[in-house]
Amino acid sequence: MFGIGDFIVYGRNGVCVVEKIGKIDSGCTRSDREYYTLRPYYNNASTIFTPVNNEKVLMRPVCTKTEALELIGHMKEIDALGVKDEKRRENEYKEAIGTCDCISWVKIIKSIYLRQESRTADGKKMTAVDERYFRTAEDNLYGELAVSLGMSKEETKEFVMEKLSA
């Protein structure tokens, strides 16, 4: 169970802050259930209500600073997704995003980056699907690492790029 003020990753919503825990007084919900009231960290305009024992949407704590630095240190060793079938490409991306796992997000970023290099060499642009999943993977990865490292997303991306080029 998470506590008030905890940073968590909530499904495809990315990093959220637990604002409240308790029953919700609404005709739409079961009154005997405990709910988390979550605020997406990078979108103050929305609020998420989810049962504490929700098993449909993955919820996990944000990685620690040590875990974040360890991940960054091993990023060069993480392989890209080995997507061979163009028809399954979007499904592979969707499944990887759905794991809410930093390593999967790195794999998507690497896959699309390498694919884009190849497409650019052939005079082609990035596909809309690649662009959407690349942005989602970057937002999720750098959003979580930023919280863990106490930086902004932009600073985190620069920090990661600096470490990868060293």
C-alpha positions in Angstrom: 0.0 0.0 0.0 1.2 3.5 -0.8 1.0 6.5 1.5 0.0 10.1 1.0 2.7 12.0 -0.8 4.2 8.9 -2.4 5.3 9.1 -6.0 4.0 6.1 -8.0 3.8 5.0 -11.6 0.2 4.5 -12.5 -0.3 2.6 -15.7 0.1 4.7 -18.8 -0.5 7.9 -16.8 3.1 7.9 -15.7 4.2 9.4 -12.4 1.5 10.3 -10.0 1.4 11.7 -6.5 -0.9 10.0 -3.9 -3.0 12.9 -2.6 -5.6 11.0 -0.5 -6.5 7.5 0.6 -10.0 6.7 1.7 -13.6 6.2 0.7 -15.2 8.3 -2.0 -18.6 9.7 -1.4 -20.2 9.2 -4.8 -23.2 7.3 -6.2 -20.9 5.7 -8.8 -18.5 3.9 -6.5 -18.8 1.2 -3.8 -18.9 3.0 -0.5 -17.0 0.2 1.3 -13.9 0.5 -0.9 -10.7 2.4 -0.2 -9.5 4.6 -3.1 -6.3 6.4 -4.0 -6.8 9.9 -5.2 -3.9 10.4 -7.6 -2.6 13.6 -9.3 -0.5 13.0 -12.4 2.7 14.8 -11.6 3.1 16.4 -15.0 -0.6 17.3 -15.5 -2.0 19.2 -12.5 -5.4 19.6 -14.3 -6.5 16.0 -13.9 -7.3 13.7 -11.0 -7.4 9.9 -10.9 -9.5 7.8 -8.5 -8.5 4.1 -8.3 -9.3 1.4 -5.8 -6.4 0.7 -3.5 -6.6 -3.0 -4.5 -6.8 -2.3 -8.2 -5.4 -5.3 -10.1 -6.3 -4.0 -13.6 -3.9 -1.1 -13.8 -0.2 -1.6 -12.8 0.8 0.6 -9.9 4.4 0.6 -8.6 6.6 3.0 -6.6 8.9 5.3 -8.6 12.4 4.0 -8.8 14.9 5.3 -6.2 17.8 7.6 -7.0 20.2 4.6 -6.8 18.0 2.5 -9.1 17.8 5.5 -11.6 21.6 6.0 -11.7 22.1 2.2 -12.1 19.6 2.1 -15.0 21.4 5.0 -16.7 24.7 3.3 -16.2 23.4 0.2 -18.0 21.5 1.8 -20.8 24.2 1.2 -23.4 23.8 -2.6 -22.7 20.1 -2.7 -23.1 19.1 -4.1 -26.5 16.5 -2.5 -28.8 13.2 -4.4 -29.3 13.7 -7.0 -32.0 10.6 -6.1 -34.0 10.8 -8.0 -37.3 7.2 -8.0 -38.4 6.1 -4.5 -39.5 2.4 -5.5 -38.9 3.2 -6.3 -35.2 5.3 -3.2 -34.6 2.6 -1.1 -33.0 1.5 -4.1 -30.8 5.1 -4.6 -29.7 5.3 -0.9 -28.7 2.0 -1.0 -27.0 2.9 -4.1 -25.0 6.3 -2.6 -24.0 4.7 0.7 -22.9 2.1 -1.2 -20.9 4.7 -3.0 -18.8 5.4 0.4 -17.0 9.0 -0.8 -16.9 11.9 1.6 -17.5 14.0 -1.0 -19.3 11.1 -1.5 -21.8 10.9 2.2 -22.3 14.6 2.3 -23.1 14.1 -0.5 -25.6 11.4 1.4 -27.4 13.5 4.6 -27.5 16.5 2.7 -28.9 14.4 0.8 -31.4 12.7 3.8 -32.8 15.9 5.9 -32.8 17.7 3.2 -34.8 14.7 2.7 -37.1 14.6 6.5 -37.7 18.3 6.6 -38.5 17.7 4.0 -41.2 14.6 5.7 -42.5 16.4 9.1 -42.7 19.2 7.5 -44.7 16.6 6.3 -47.1 15.0 9.8 -47.3 12.0 8.9 -45.3 10.4 10.6 -42.3 9.4 9.1 -38.9 6.1 7.4 -39.0 3.2 8.7 -36.9 3.1 5.5 -34.9 6.9 5.7 -34.2 6.6 9.3 -33.2 3.7 8.7 -30.8 5.4 5.8 -29.0 8.8 7.5 -29.0 7.3 10.5 -27.3 5.3 8.3 -24.8 8.4 6.2 -23.9 10.5 9.4 -23.5 7.9 11.1 -21.4 7.5 8.1 -19.1 11.2 7.3 -18.8 12.5 10.9 -18.3 9.4 11.7 -16.1 10.2 8.9 -13.7 14.0 9.5 -13.7 13.4 13.2 -13.2 11.4 12.6 -10.0 14.0 10.1 -8.8 16.9 12.4 -9.5 15.3 15.6 -8.4 15.6 17.2 -11.8 13.3 18.5 -14.5 12.6 16.2 -17.5 14.8 18.4 -19.7 17.7 18.3 -17.3 17.3 14.6 -16.9 17.3 14.0 -20.7 20.5 16.1 -20.9 22.1 14.2 -18.0 21.3 10.8 -19.6 22.6 11.9 -23.0 25.8 13.2 -21.4 26.3 9.8 -19.5 25.6 7.9 -22.7 28.1 9.9 -24.8 30.9 9.5 -22.2 
